[in-house]
Amino acid sequence: MNQVRAQMGDGPVYFTLDIDGIDTAFAPGTGTPEIAGLTAPQALEIIRGA
């Protein structure tokens, strides 16, 4: 997230996170599975902006 902030600057940014980007081991009910997608901790780090 530090790299994202460095690239985006201080202005507002619109961000979306689709459940299909999360690895199916963590989100098995998705319509289009993404093998080697984000893990649950990675997704939470993005959501929380850590």
C-alpha distance (Angstrom), angle and dihedral (degrees) to the residues before:
residue distance angle dihedral
M1 . . .
N2 3.79 . .
Q3 3.81 89.0 .
V4 3.80 91.1 48.6
R5 3.81 91.3 50.6
A6 3.81 90.6 48.0
Q7 3.82 91.3 53.3
M8 3.80 97.3 41.8
G9 3.79 98.3 43.1
D10 3.79 125.3 -154.8
G11 3.80 98.5 -48.1
P12 3.78 125.6 102.4
V13 3.80 117.1 -80.2
Y14 3.80 128.5 -163.4
F15 3.80 110.6 -138.7
T16 3.79 131.4 179.8
L17 3.77 130.0 -175.0
D18 3.78 118.9 -162.9
I19 3.81 120.4 -154.6
D20 3.81 88.7 -129.6
G21 3.83 89.4 70.8
I22 3.81 91.6 64.2
D23 3.80 118.5 91.7
T24 3.80 112.1 -98.3
A25 3.80 90.1 -123.4
F26 3.82 85.9 70.7
A27 3.82 99.6 31.1
P28 3.81 107.5 29.2
G29 3.82 96.0 166.6
T30 3.80 98.6 65.4
G31 3.78 120.2 126.2
T32 3.81 95.7 -133.1
P33 3.80 110.7 30.0
E34 3.80 118.5 -143.4
I35 3.80 110.7 -150.3
A36 3.81 110.0 -146.6
G37 3.80 91.3 11.7
L38 3.77 124.3 148.2
T39 3.78 119.0 -48.5
A40 3.79 119.3 -128.7
P41 3.84 92.3 -103.3
Q42 3.81 91.0 49.6
A43 3.82 91.8 50.6
L44 3.80 91.2 48.5
E45 3.80 90.9 49.5
I46 3.79 89.5 55.3
I47 3.81 93.8 45.0
R48 3.79 92.8 48.0
G49 3.78 92.5 43.1
A50 3.79 92.1 -129.6
